[in-house]
Amino acid sequence: MNTNYYFSMLPGADAEELVWLQELTKNYNDETRQRFIAIYSGRRKDPQTVLICCLIGFVGFAGIQRFLTDQIGWGIAYLLTLGFCYVGTIIDVINYKQIAWEYNKKEAMAAAALLGYNF
């Protein structure tokens, strides 16, 4: 089956992520690829969700995007400093795709490790 079919179900996935996932799973058979997608899609964060969490930072709850992506220390720092006086929040709004991509890449590697593929 075409690998694009498996990854087309991921919301907000851009071309870079799709190419990276295809390369990561190129040696998987169909069953393993389906298990990978099930694990990865459960852990993956949609970039739009990260953007919404960044925007919430402008109404007083800064850092939610950092908590969402398991960057607890940064989340606490953002929360206590109002997103570094909104400057950090503005930078995160600009870089929300990169924040989501770094998190998703780490989770894809963890999903691959769960299936027994070590890199």
C-alpha distances in whole Angstrom, upper triangle without the diagonal:
4,6,9,8,9,12,13,14,17,20,22,20,21,19,21,19,16,16,18,15,13,15,16,13,12,13,12,10,7,11,12,10,11,14,15,14,16,19,19,19,22,24,23,25,25,27,29,30,31,33,35,36,37,39,41,42,45,46,47,44,43,41,38,35,37,37,33,32,34,37,39,42,41,41,45,46,45,46,49,50,48,45,48,50,47,46,43,42,42,40,38,37,37,34,32,29,30,31,28,26,28,28,24,23,26,24,21,22,24,21,19,23,23,20,22,21,24,25
4,5,6,8,10,10,13,15,18,19,17,17,16,18,16,13,13,15,13,10,13,15,12,11,13,12,11,9,13,14,11,12,15,15,14,17,19,18,18,21,23,21,24,23,25,26,28,29,31,32,34,35,37,38,40,42,44,45,42,41,39,36,33,35,35,32,30,32,35,38,41,39,39,43,44,42,44,47,48,46,43,45,47,44,43,41,39,39,37,35,34,34,31,30,26,27,29,25,23,26,26,22,22,24,23,19,21,23,20,19,23,23,20,23,21,24,24
4,5,5,7,9,11,12,16,17,14,15,13,15,13,9,10,12,9,7,10,11,9,8,11,10,10,9,12,12,8,10,13,12,11,14,16,15,15,18,19,18,20,20,22,24,25,26,28,30,31,32,34,36,37,39,41,42,39,38,35,33,30,31,32,28,27,29,31,34,37,36,36,39,40,39,41,44,44,43,40,42,44,41,40,37,36,36,34,32,31,31,28,26,23,24,25,22,20,22,22,18,18,20,19,15,18,20,17,16,19,20,18,20,18,21,20
4,5,5,6,9,10,13,14,11,12,11,13,12,8,9,12,10,8,11,13,11,11,15,14,14,12,15,15,11,12,15,14,12,15,17,15,15,18,19,17,19,18,19,21,23,24,25,27,29,30,32,33,35,37,39,40,38,36,34,32,29,30,31,27,26,28,31,34,36,35,35,38,39,38,39,43,43,41,38,40,42,39,38,36,34,34,32,30,29,28,26,24,21,22,24,20,18,21,21,18,18,21,19,16,19,21,18,18,22,22,20,22,21,23,22
4,6,5,7,10,13,15,13,14,14,16,14,11,13,15,12,11,14,15,13,14,16,14,14,11,14,14,11,11,14,14,11,13,16,15,14,17,19,17,19,18,20,22,23,25,26,27,29,31,32,34,36,38,39,40,38,37,34,32,29,31,31,28,26,29,32,34,37,36,35,39,40,39,40,43,44,42,39,42,43,40,40,37,35,35,34,31,30,30,28,26,23,24,25,22,20,23,23,19,19,22,20,17,20,22,19,19,22,22,20,23,22,24,24
4,6,6,8,12,14,12,14,14,15,13,10,12,13,10,10,13,13,11,12,14,12,12,9,11,11,8,7,10,10,7,10,12,11,11,14,16,14,17,16,19,20,21,23,25,26,27,29,31,32,34,36,38,39,36,35,32,30,27,28,28,25,24,26,29,31,34,33,33,36,38,36,37,41,41,40,37,40,42,39,38,35,34,34,33,30,29,29,27,24,21,23,23,20,18,21,20,16,17,19,17,14,17,18,15,15,19,18,17,20,19,21,22
4,5,6,9,11,8,10,11,12,9,7,10,11,8,8,12,12,11,12,15,14,14,12,14,13,10,10,12,10,7,11,12,10,9,13,14,12,14,13,15,17,18,20,21,23,24,26,28,29,31,33,35,36,33,32,29,27,24,25,26,22,21,24,26,29,32,31,30,34,35,33,35,38,38,37,34,36,38,35,35,32,30,30,29,26,26,25,23,21,18,19,20,16,15,18,17,13,14,17,15,12,15,17,14,15,19,19,17,20,19,21,21
4,6,8,10,8,10,11,13,11,8,12,13,11,11,15,16,14,16,19,17,17,15,17,17,13,12,15,14,11,13,15,13,11,15,16,14,15,13,15,16,18,20,21,22,24,26,27,28,31,32,34,35,33,32,30,27,24,26,27,23,22,25,28,31,33,32,31,35,36,34,35,39,39,37,34,37,38,35,35,32,30,30,29,26,25,25,23,21,18,20,21,17,16,19,19,15,17,20,18,16,19,20,18,19,22,22,21,24,22,25,24
4,6,9,9,12,13,15,13,11,14,15,13,14,17,17,16,18,20,18,18,15,16,16,13,12,14,13,9,11,13,11,9,12,14,12,13,12,14,15,16,18,20,21,22,24,26,27,29,31,32,34,31,30,28,25,23,25,25,21,21,24,26,29,32,31,29,33,35,33,33,37,37,35,33,36,37,34,34,32,29,30,29,26,25,25,23,21,18,20,21,17,16,19,18,15,17,19,17,15,19,19,17,18,22,21,20,23,23,25,25
4,6,6,9,12,13,10,9,13,13,11,13,16,15,15,17,20,18,19,17,18,17,14,13,14,12,9,10,12,9,7,10,11,9,10,8,11,12,13,15,17,18,19,21,22,24,26,28,29,30,28,27,25,22,19,21,22,18,17,20,23,25,28,27,26,29,31,29,30,34,34,32,29,32,34,31,31,28,26,26,25,22,21,22,20,17,14,17,17,13,13,16,15,11,13,16,14,13,16,17,15,17,20,20,19,22,21,23,23
4,6,9,12,14,11,11,15,16,14,16,19,19,18,21,24,22,23,21,21,21,18,16,18,16,12,14,15,12,9,12,13,10,9,6,9,9,10,13,14,15,16,18,19,21,23,25,26,28,25,24,23,20,18,20,20,17,17,20,22,25,28,26,25,28,29,27,28,32,32,30,27,30,31,28,28,26,24,24,23,20,19,20,18,15,13,16,16,12,13,16,15,12,15,17,15,15,19,19,18,20,23,22,23,26,25,26,26
4,6,10,11,10,10,14,15,14,16,19,19,19,21,25,23,25,23,24,23,19,19,20,18,15,16,17,14,12,14,14,11,9,6,6,7,10,11,12,13,15,16,17,19,21,23,25,26,24,23,21,19,16,19,20,16,16,20,21,24,26,24,23,27,28,25,27,30,30,28,25,28,29,26,26,23,21,21,20,17,16,16,15,12,10,13,13,10,11,14,14,12,14,17,16,15,19,20,19,21,24,24,24,27,25,27,26
4,7,8,6,7,10,11,10,12,15,15,16,18,21,20,22,20,22,20,17,17,18,16,13,15,16,12,11,14,14,10,10,8,8,10,12,13,14,16,18,19,20,22,24,26,28,29,27,25,23,21,18,20,21,18,16,20,21,24,27,25,24,28,29,27,28,32,32,30,27,29,31,28,27,25,23,23,21,18,18,17,15,13,10,12,13,10,9,13,13,10,12,15,14,13,16,18,17,18,21,22,22,24,23,24,23
4,6,5,6,9,10,11,12,14,15,17,18,22,21,23,22,24,23,19,20,21,18,16,19,19,15,14,18,17,13,13,11,10,12,15,15,15,18,19,19,21,24,25,26,29,30,28,26,24,23,19,21,23,20,18,22,23,26,28,26,26,29,30,28,30,33,32,30,27,29,31,28,27,24,23,22,20,18,17,16,14,13,9,11,14,11,9,13,14,12,13,16,16,15,18,20,19,20,23,24,24,26,24,25,23
4,5,5,6,8,10,10,12,14,15,16,20,20,22,21,23,22,18,20,22,19,17,20,20,17,16,20,19,16,16,14,13,16,18,18,18,21,23,23,25,27,28,30,32,34,32,29,27,26,23,24,26,23,21,24,25,29,30,28,29,32,32,30,33,36,35,33,30,32,34,30,29,27,26,25,23,21,20,19,17,16,12,13,16,14,12,15,16,14,14,17,18,16,18,21,20,20,23,25,24,26,23,24,22
4,6,5,6,9,10,11,12,14,15,19,19,22,22,24,22,18,20,21,18,17,20,20,16,16,20,18,15,15,14,13,16,18,18,18,22,23,22,24,27,27,29,32,33,31,28,26,25,21,22,24,22,19,22,23,26,28,26,27,30,30,29,31,34,33,32,29,30,32,29,28,25,24,24,21,20,19,18,15,15,11,11,14,12,9,12,14,12,11,15,16,14,16,19,18,18,21,23,23,24,21,21,19
4,6,5,6,9,10,10,12,14,17,17,20,19,21,19,16,17,18,15,13,16,16,12,13,16,15,11,12,12,11,15,16,16,17,20,21,21,23,26,26,28,31,32,29,27,24,23,19,20,22,19,17,20,21,24,26,25,25,29,29,27,30,33,32,31,28,30,32,29,28,25,24,24,22,19,19,18,16,14,11,11,13,10,7,10,12,9,8,12,12,10,13,15,15,15,18,20,20,21,19,19,18
4,5,5,6,9,10,11,12,15,15,17,17,19,17,13,15,17,14,12,15,16,13,13,16,16,13,14,13,14,17,18,19,20,22,24,24,26,28,29,31,34,35,32,30,28,26,23,24,25,22,20,23,24,28,30,28,28,32,33,31,33,36,36,35,31,33,35,32,31,29,27,27,25,23,22,22,19,18,14,15,16,14,11,14,15,11,11,15,14,12,14,17,15,15,19,20,19,21,19,20,19
4,5,5,6,9,10,10,14,15,17,17,20,18,14,17,18,15,14,18,18,15,16,19,19,16,17,17,17,20,22,21,23,25,26,26,29,31,32,34,36,37,35,32,30,29,25,26,27,24,22,24,26,29,31,29,30,34,34,33,35,38,38,36,33,35,37,34,33,30,29,29,26,24,24,23,20,20,16,16,18,16,13,15,16,13,12,15,16,13,14,18,17,16,19,21,20,21,18,19,17
4,5,5,6,9,10,13,14,17,17,19,17,14,16,17,14,13,17,16,13,15,18,17,14,16,16,16,19,21,20,22,25,25,25,28,30,30,33,35,36,33,31,28,27,23,23,25,22,19,22,23,26,28,27,28,31,32,31,33,36,36,35,31,33,35,33,31,28,28,28,25,23,24,22,19,19,15,14,16,14,11,12,14,11,9,12,13,10,11,14,14,13,16,18,17,18,15,16,14
4,5,5,6,8,11,11,14,14,16,13,10,12,13,10,10,13,13,10,12,15,14,12,15,15,16,19,20,20,22,25,25,26,28,30,31,33,35,36,33,31,28,27,23,23,24,22,19,21,23,26,29,27,28,31,32,31,33,36,36,35,32,34,37,34,33,30,29,29,27,24,25,24,21,20,16,16,17,15,12,13,14,10,9,12,11,8,10,13,11,10,14,15,15,16,14,15,14
4,5,5,6,9,10,12,12,15,13,10,12,14,11,11,15,15,13,14,18,17,16,18,18,19,22,23,23,25,28,28,29,31,33,34,37,39,39,37,35,32,30,27,27,28,25,23,25,27,30,32,31,32,35,36,35,37,40,40,39,36,38,40,37,36,33,32,32,30,28,28,27,24,23,19,19,21,18,15,17,17,14,12,15,15,11,13,16,14,12,16,17,16,17,14,16,15
4,6,5,8,10,13,14,17,14,12,15,16,13,14,17,17,15,17,20,19,17,20,20,21,24,25,25,27,30,30,30,33,35,35,38,40,40,38,35,32,31,28,28,29,26,23,25,27,30,32,31,32,35,36,35,37,40,40,39,36,38,40,38,36,33,33,33,30,28,29,27,24,24,20,19,21,19,16,16,18,15,12,15,15,12,12,15,14,12,15,17,16,16,13,14,12
4,6,8,9,12,14,15,12,10,13,14,10,12,15,14,12,15,17,16,15,18,19,20,24,24,24,26,29,29,29,32,34,34,37,39,39,36,34,31,29,26,26,27,24,21,23,24,28,30,29,30,33,34,33,35,38,39,38,35,36,39,37,35,32,32,32,30,27,28,27,24,23,20,19,20,18,15,15,16,13,10,12,12,9,8,12,11,8,11,14,12,13,10,11,10
4,6,5,9,10,11,9,7,10,11,8,10,13,13,12,14,17,17,16,19,20,22,25,25,25,28,30,30,31,34,35,36,39,41,41,38,36,33,31,28,28,28,26,23,24,27,30,32,32,32,35,36,36,38,41,41,40,37,39,42,39,38,35,34,35,32,30,31,30,27,25,22,22,22,20,17,18,18,15,13,15,14,10,10,13,11,8,12,13,11,12,10,12,12
4,6,8,10,13,11,9,12,14,12,13,16,17,15,17,20,20,19,22,23,24,27,28,28,30,33,33,34,37,38,39,42,44,44,41,39,36,34,31,31,32,29,26,28,30,33,35,35,35,39,40,39,41,44,44,43,40,42,45,42,41,38,37,37,35,32,33,32,29,28,24,24,25,23,20,21,21,18,16,18,17,14,14,16,15,12,15,16,14,14,12,14,13
4,7,10,12,9,9,13,14,12,14,17,17,17,19,22,22,21,25,26,27,30,31,31,33,35,36,36,39,41,41,44,46,46,43,41,38,36,33,33,33,31,28,29,31,34,37,36,37,40,41,41,43,46,46,46,42,44,47,44,43,40,40,40,38,35,36,35,32,31,27,27,27,25,22,23,23,20,18,19,18,15,14,17,15,11,14,15,12,12,10,12,13
4,7,8,6,6,9,10,9,11,14,14,14,17,19,19,19,23,24,26,29,29,30,32,34,34,35,38,39,40,43,45,45,42,40,37,35,32,32,32,29,27,28,31,33,36,36,36,39,41,40,42,45,45,45,42,44,46,44,43,40,39,40,37,35,35,35,32,30,27,27,27,25,22,23,22,19,17,19,17,14,14,15,13,10,13,13,10,11,10,13,14
4,6,5,6,9,10,10,12,14,15,16,18,20,21,21,25,26,28,31,31,32,34,36,36,38,40,41,43,45,47,47,44,43,39,37,35,35,35,32,30,31,33,36,39,39,39,42,43,43,44,47,48,47,44,47,49,47,46,43,42,42,40,37,38,38,35,33,30,29,30,27,25,26,25,22,21,22,20,17,17,18,15,13,16,15,12,13,13,16,18
4,6,5,6,9,10,10,12,14,15,16,18,20,20,24,24,27,29,29,30,33,34,35,37,39,40,41,44,45,46,43,42,39,36,34,34,34,31,29,30,33,36,39,39,38,41,43,42,43,47,48,47,44,46,49,46,45,42,41,42,40,37,37,37,34,32,29,29,30,26,24,26,25,21,21,22,20,17,18,19,16,14,17,16,13,15,15,19,20
4,5,5,6,9,10,11,13,14,15,17,19,20,23,24,27,29,29,30,33,34,34,37,39,39,41,44,45,45,42,41,38,35,33,34,33,30,28,29,33,35,38,38,37,40,42,42,43,46,47,46,43,46,48,46,46,42,41,42,40,37,37,38,35,32,30,30,30,27,25,26,25,21,21,22,19,17,18,18,14,13,16,14,11,14,14,18,20
4,5,5,6,9,10,11,12,14,16,17,18,21,23,25,28,28,28,31,33,33,35,37,38,39,42,43,43,40,39,36,33,31,31,30,27,26,27,30,32,35,35,35,38,40,39,40,43,44,44,41,43,46,44,43,40,39,40,38,35,35,36,32,30,28,27,27,24,23,23,22,19,18,19,16,13,14,14,11,10,12,11,8,10,11,14,16
4,5,5,6,9,10,10,12,14,15,15,19,20,22,25,25,26,29,30,30,32,34,35,37,40,41,41,38,37,34,31,29,29,29,26,24,25,28,31,34,34,33,36,38,37,39,42,43,42,39,41,44,41,41,37,36,37,35,32,33,33,30,27,25,25,25,22,20,21,20,17,16,17,15,12,13,14,11,10,13,12,10,12,12,15,16
4,5,5,6,9,10,10,12,14,15,18,19,22,24,24,25,28,29,29,32,34,34,36,39,40,40,37,36,33,31,28,29,28,25,24,25,29,31,34,34,33,36,38,37,38,41,43,41,39,42,44,41,41,38,36,37,36,32,33,33,30,28,25,26,25,22,21,22,21,17,18,19,16,13,15,15,12,12,15,13,11,14,14,18,19
4,5,5,6,8,10,11,13,14,18,19,22,25,24,25,28,29,29,31,34,34,35,38,39,39,36,35,32,29,27,28,27,24,23,23,27,29,32,32,31,34,37,36,37,40,41,40,38,40,43,40,40,37,36,37,35,32,33,33,30,28,25,26,25,22,21,22,20,16,17,17,14,12,14,13,9,10,12,10,8,12,13,16,18
4,5,5,6,8,10,11,12,15,17,20,22,22,23,26,27,27,29,31,32,33,36,37,37,34,33,30,27,25,25,24,21,20,21,24,26,29,29,29,32,34,33,34,37,38,38,35,37,40,38,37,34,33,34,32,29,30,30,27,25,22,22,22,19,17,18,16,13,13,14,11,8,10,10,6,7,10,9,7,11,11,13,15
4,5,5,6,8,10,10,13,14,17,19,19,20,23,24,25,27,29,30,31,34,35,35,32,31,28,26,23,24,24,20,19,21,24,26,29,29,28,31,33,32,33,37,38,36,34,36,39,36,36,33,31,32,31,27,28,28,25,23,20,21,20,17,16,17,16,12,13,14,11,9,12,12,9,10,13,12,11,14,14,17,18
4,6,5,6,9,10,14,15,18,20,19,21,24,24,24,27,29,29,31,34,35,35,31,31,28,25,23,24,23,20,19,20,24,26,29,29,28,31,33,32,33,36,37,36,34,37,39,36,37,33,32,33,32,28,29,30,27,24,22,23,22,18,18,19,17,14,15,16,12,11,14,13,9,11,14,12,11,15,16,18,20
4,6,5,7,9,12,15,18,20,19,20,23,24,23,25,28,28,29,33,33,33,30,29,26,23,21,22,21,17,17,17,21,23,26,26,25,28,30,30,30,34,35,34,32,35,37,35,35,31,30,32,30,27,27,29,26,23,21,21,20,17,16,17,14,12,13,13,9,9,11,9,6,9,11,9,9,13,14,16,18
4,5,5,6,10,12,15,17,16,17,20,21,21,23,25,26,27,30,31,31,28,27,24,21,19,19,19,16,14,16,19,21,24,24,23,27,28,28,29,32,33,32,29,32,34,32,32,28,27,29,27,24,24,25,22,19,17,18,17,13,13,14,11,8,10,10,7,6,9,9,6,9,11,10,11,14,14,15,16
4,5,5,8,10,13,15,14,15,18,19,19,21,24,24,26,29,30,30,27,26,23,20,18,19,19,15,15,16,20,22,25,25,23,27,29,27,28,32,33,31,29,32,34,31,31,28,26,28,27,23,23,24,22,19,17,18,17,13,13,15,12,9,12,13,9,9,13,12,10,12,15,14,14,18,17,19,20
4,6,9,11,14,16,14,15,19,19,19,21,23,23,25,28,29,29,25,25,22,19,17,18,17,14,14,15,18,20,24,23,22,25,27,26,27,30,31,30,28,31,33,31,31,28,26,28,27,23,24,25,23,20,18,19,18,14,15,16,13,11,13,13,10,11,14,12,10,13,15,13,15,18,18,20,21
4,7,10,13,15,13,14,17,18,17,19,22,22,23,26,27,27,23,22,19,17,15,15,14,11,10,11,15,17,20,20,19,22,24,23,24,27,29,28,25,28,31,28,29,25,24,26,24,21,22,23,20,17,16,17,15,11,12,13,9,8,11,10,6,8,11,10,9,12,14,13,14,17,17,18,19
4,7,9,12,11,11,14,16,15,17,20,20,21,24,26,26,23,21,19,16,13,14,14,11,10,12,15,17,20,20,19,22,24,23,23,27,28,26,24,27,29,26,26,23,22,23,22,18,19,20,17,14,13,13,12,8,9,11,8,5,9,9,7,8,11,11,10,13,15,15,16,19,18,19,19
4,6,8,7,7,11,12,11,13,16,16,18,21,22,22,19,18,15,13,10,12,12,8,8,11,13,16,19,18,16,20,21,20,21,24,25,23,21,24,26,23,23,20,18,20,19,15,15,17,14,11,10,12,10,6,9,10,8,7,10,11,9,11,14,14,14,17,19,18,20,23,22,22,22
4,5,5,7,9,10,11,13,15,16,18,20,21,22,20,19,17,14,11,14,14,11,11,14,16,19,21,20,18,22,23,21,22,26,26,24,21,24,26,23,23,20,18,19,18,15,14,15,14,10,9,11,10,7,9,12,10,9,12,14,12,13,17,17,17,19,21,21,23,25,24,25,25
4,5,5,6,9,10,11,12,14,16,18,20,21,19,17,15,13,10,13,14,11,11,15,16,18,21,18,17,21,22,19,21,24,24,22,19,22,23,20,20,17,15,16,15,12,11,12,10,7,5,9,8,5,8,11,10,10,12,15,14,15,18,19,19,21,23,24,25,27,26,26,25
4,5,5,6,9,10,11,12,15,16,18,19,17,16,15,13,11,14,15,12,13,17,18,20,22,20,18,22,23,20,21,24,24,21,19,22,23,20,20,18,15,15,16,12,11,12,12,8,8,12,11,9,12,14,14,13,16,18,17,18,22,22,22,24,27,27,28,30,29,30,29
4,5,5,6,9,10,11,13,15,16,17,15,14,13,10,8,12,12,9,11,14,16,17,20,18,16,19,20,18,18,22,22,20,18,21,22,19,20,18,15,16,16,13,11,14,13,9,10,13,11,9,12,14,13,13,16,17,16,18,21,21,21,24,26,25,27,30,29,29,29
4,5,5,6,9,10,11,14,15,16,14,12,10,8,5,9,10,8,8,12,13,15,17,15,13,16,17,15,16,19,19,17,15,18,19,16,17,14,12,13,13,9,9,11,10,6,8,10,8,7,10,12,11,11,15,16,15,17,20,20,21,23,25,25,27,29,28,28,27
4,5,5,6,9,10,12,14,15,14,12,11,10,8,11,13,11,12,15,15,17,19,16,15,18,18,15,16,20,19,17,14,17,18,15,15,13,10,11,11,8,6,9,9,6,8,11,9,9,12,14,14,14,17,19,19,20,23,24,24,26,28,29,30,33,31,31,30
4,5,5,6,9,10,12,13,12,11,11,9,8,12,13,11,13,16,17,18,20,17,15,18,19,16,16,19,19,16,15,18,18,15,16,15,11,12,14,11,9,12,13,9,12,14,13,12,15,17,16,17,20,21,20,22,25,25,25,28,30,30,32,34,33,33,33
4,5,5,7,10,11,11,9,8,8,6,5,9,10,8,11,13,14,14,16,14,11,14,15,12,12,16,16,14,12,16,16,13,15,13,10,12,13,10,9,13,13,9,12,14,12,11,15,16,15,16,19,20,19,22,24,24,24,27,29,29,31,33,32,32,32
4,5,5,8,10,11,9,7,7,7,6,9,11,10,12,14,14,15,16,13,11,14,14,11,12,15,14,12,9,13,13,10,12,10,6,8,9,6,6,9,10,8,11,13,11,11,15,16,15,17,20,20,20,23,25,25,26,29,30,30,33,35,34,33,32
4,5,6,8,10,9,8,10,9,9,12,14,13,15,18,17,18,19,16,14,17,17,13,13,17,16,12,11,14,14,10,12,12,8,9,11,9,7,11,12,10,13,16,14,14,18,19,18,20,23,24,24,26,28,28,29,32,33,34,36,38,37,36,36
4,5,6,7,6,7,9,8,9,12,13,13,15,17,17,17,18,16,13,15,16,12,11,15,15,11,11,14,14,11,14,13,9,11,14,12,10,14,15,13,16,18,16,16,20,21,19,21,24,25,24,27,29,29,29,32,34,34,36,38,37,37,37
4,5,6,5,4,6,7,9,11,12,13,15,17,15,15,16,13,11,12,12,9,9,12,11,7,7,10,10,8,11,10,6,9,11,10,10,13,14,13,16,17,15,16,20,20,19,21,24,24,24,27,29,29,30,33,34,34,37,39,38,37,36
4,6,7,7,10,11,12,14,16,16,18,20,19,19,19,16,14,16,15,11,11,13,12,8,8,11,10,7,10,11,7,9,12,11,10,14,16,15,18,20,18,19,22,23,22,25,27,28,28,30,32,32,33,36,37,38,40,42,41,40,39
4,6,8,11,12,14,16,17,17,20,21,20,20,20,18,15,16,16,13,11,14,13,9,11,14,12,10,14,14,11,13,16,15,14,17,19,17,21,23,20,21,25,25,24,26,29,29,29,32,34,34,35,38,39,39,41,43,43,42,41
4,6,9,10,13,14,15,16,19,20,19,17,18,16,13,13,13,10,8,10,10,7,9,12,10,10,13,13,11,13,16,15,15,18,20,18,22,23,20,22,25,25,24,26,29,29,29,32,34,33,34,37,38,38,41,43,42,41,41
4,7,7,10,11,11,13,15,16,15,14,15,13,10,11,12,9,6,9,10,7,8,12,12,11,14,13,10,14,16,14,14,18,18,16,20,21,18,19,22,22,21,23,26,26,25,28,30,29,31,34,34,34,37,39,39,38,37
4,6,8,9,10,12,14,15,13,12,13,10,8,9,9,6,5,8,8,6,5,9,10,8,11,9,7,11,12,10,11,15,15,14,17,18,15,17,20,20,18,21,24,23,24,27,28,28,29,32,33,33,36,37,37,36,35
4,5,5,6,9,10,11,9,9,10,7,4,7,8,5,5,9,9,8,6,10,12,10,12,9,8,11,12,9,11,14,14,12,16,16,12,14,17,16,15,18,20,20,20,23,25,24,26,29,29,29,32,34,33,32,31
4,5,5,6,9,10,10,9,11,10,6,9,11,8,8,12,13,11,10,13,15,13,15,12,10,13,14,11,12,15,15,12,15,16,12,13,16,16,14,17,19,19,19,22,24,23,24,27,28,27,30,32,32,31,31
4,6,5,6,9,9,10,12,10,7,11,12,10,11,14,15,13,11,14,16,14,14,11,9,12,12,8,10,13,11,9,11,12,9,9,13,13,11,13,16,16,16,19,21,20,22,24,25,26,28,30,29,29,28
4,5,5,6,5,6,8,6,5,9,10,8,10,13,14,13,10,13,16,14,15,11,10,13,12,9,12,14,12,10,13,12,9,10,13,12,10,13,16,15,15,18,20,19,21,24,24,24,27,29,28,27,26
4,5,5,5,5,8,8,5,8,11,10,10,13,15,14,13,15,18,17,18,14,13,17,16,13,15,18,16,13,16,15,12,12,15,14,11,14,17,15,15,19,20,19,20,23,23,23,26,28,28,27,27
4,6,7,8,12,11,9,12,14,13,13,16,18,17,15,18,20,18,19,16,14,17,17,13,14,17,15,12,13,14,10,9,13,12,9,11,15,14,13,16,18,17,18,21,22,21,24,26,26,25,25
4,6,8,11,10,9,13,14,13,15,18,19,18,16,18,21,19,19,15,15,17,16,12,14,16,13,11,12,11,8,7,10,9,6,9,11,10,10,13,15,14,16,19,19,19,22,24,23,22,22
4,6,9,9,9,11,13,13,14,17,18,18,16,19,22,20,21,17,16,19,18,15,17,19,16,14,15,14,11,11,13,11,8,11,13,11,11,15,15,14,16,19,19,19,22,23,23,22,22
4,6,6,6,9,10,11,12,14,16,16,14,15,19,18,18,14,14,17,16,13,16,18,15,14,15,14,10,12,14,11,9,13,14,12,13,17,17,16,19,21,21,22,25,26,25,24,23
4,5,5,6,9,10,10,12,14,15,13,15,18,18,19,15,15,19,18,15,18,20,18,17,19,17,14,15,17,15,13,16,18,16,16,20,20,19,21,24,23,24,27,28,28,26,26
4,5,5,6,9,10,11,12,14,13,13,17,17,17,14,15,18,17,15,19,20,18,18,20,18,15,17,19,16,15,19,20,18,19,22,22,21,24,26,25,26,30,30,30,28,27
4,5,5,6,8,10,10,12,9,10,14,14,14,10,11,15,13,12,15,17,15,15,17,16,12,15,17,15,14,18,19,17,19,22,22,22,24,27,26,27,30,31,30,29,28
4,5,5,6,9,10,10,9,11,14,13,14,11,11,15,14,12,15,17,16,14,17,16,13,15,18,16,14,18,20,18,19,22,23,22,24,27,27,27,30,32,31,30,29
4,5,5,6,9,10,9,11,14,14,15,13,13,17,17,15,18,20,19,18,21,20,17,18,21,19,18,21,23,21,22,26,26,25,27,30,29,30,33,34,34,32,32
4,5,5,6,8,7,8,11,12,13,10,11,15,15,14,17,19,18,18,21,20,16,19,22,20,19,22,24,22,23,27,27,26,29,32,31,32,35,36,35,34,33
4,6,5,6,4,6,9,9,10,8,8,12,12,11,13,16,15,15,18,18,15,17,20,19,18,21,23,22,23,26,27,27,29,32,32,32,35,36,36,34,33
4,6,5,6,9,10,11,13,11,10,14,15,14,16,19,18,17,21,21,17,19,22,21,20,23,25,24,25,28,29,28,30,33,33,33,36,38,37,36,35
4,6,8,8,10,12,14,12,13,16,17,16,18,21,21,20,24,23,20,22,25,24,23,26,28,27,27,31,32,31,33,36,35,36,39,40,40,38,37
4,5,5,6,8,10,10,11,14,15,15,17,19,19,19,23,22,20,22,25,24,23,27,28,27,28,32,32,32,34,37,37,37,40,42,41,39,38
4,5,5,6,9,9,8,11,13,13,14,17,18,17,21,21,19,21,24,23,23,26,28,27,28,31,32,32,34,36,37,37,40,42,41,39,38
4,5,5,7,5,5,8,10,9,11,14,14,14,18,18,15,18,21,20,20,23,25,24,25,28,29,29,31,34,34,35,38,39,38,37,35
4,5,6,5,7,10,10,11,13,15,16,16,20,19,17,20,23,21,22,25,26,26,27,30,31,31,33,36,36,37,40,41,40,38,36
4,6,7,8,10,11,13,14,16,17,18,22,21,20,22,25,24,24,27,29,29,30,33,34,34,36,39,39,40,43,44,43,41,40
4,6,5,6,9,10,10,12,14,15,18,19,17,20,22,22,22,25,27,27,28,31,32,32,34,37,37,38,41,42,41,40,38
4,5,5,6,9,10,11,12,14,17,17,16,19,21,21,22,24,26,26,28,30,31,32,34,36,37,38,40,41,40,38,37
4,5,5,6,9,10,10,11,15,14,13,16,18,17,18,21,22,22,24,27,28,28,30,32,33,34,37,38,36,35,33
4,5,5,6,9,10,10,14,14,12,15,17,17,17,20,22,22,24,26,28,28,30,32,33,34,36,38,36,35,34
4,5,5,6,9,10,13,14,13,16,18,18,19,21,23,24,25,27,29,30,31,33,34,36,38,39,38,37,35
4,5,5,6,8,11,11,11,14,15,15,17,19,21,21,23,25,26,27,29,31,32,33,36,37,35,34,32
4,5,5,5,9,9,8,10,13,13,14,16,18,19,20,22,24,24,26,28,29,30,32,34,32,31,30
4,6,5,9,10,10,11,14,15,16,17,19,21,22,23,25,26,27,29,31,32,34,36,34,33,32
4,6,8,9,10,12,13,15,16,18,19,21,22,23,25,27,28,30,31,33,34,36,34,33,31
4,6,5,6,9,10,11,13,14,15,17,19,20,22,23,24,26,28,29,31,32,30,29,27
4,5,5,6,8,10,11,12,14,16,17,18,20,21,22,24,26,27,29,31,29,28,27
4,5,5,6,9,10,10,12,14,15,16,18,20,20,22,24,25,27,28,26,26,24
4,5,5,6,9,10,10,12,14,15,17,18,20,21,23,24,26,27,25,24,22
4,6,5,6,9,10,11,13,14,16,17,19,20,22,23,25,26,25,24,22
4,6,5,6,8,10,10,12,14,15,16,18,20,21,23,24,23,22,21
4,5,5,6,9,10,10,12,14,15,16,18,20,21,23,20,20,19
4,6,5,6,9,10,11,13,14,16,17,19,20,22,19,18,17
4,5,5,6,9,10,11,12,14,15,17,19,20,19,18,17
4,5,5,6,9,10,10,12,14,15,17,18,17,17,16
4,5,5,6,9,10,11,12,14,16,17,15,14,13
4,5,5,6,9,10,11,13,15,15,14,13,12
4,5,5,6,9,10,10,13,14,13,13,13
4,5,5,6,9,10,11,13,11,12,12
4,5,5,6,9,10,11,9,8,8
4,5,5,6,9,10,9,9,10
4,5,5,7,9,9,10,12
4,5,5,7,5,7,9
4,5,5,5,5,8
4,5,7,9,12
4,6,9,12
4,6,10
4,7
4
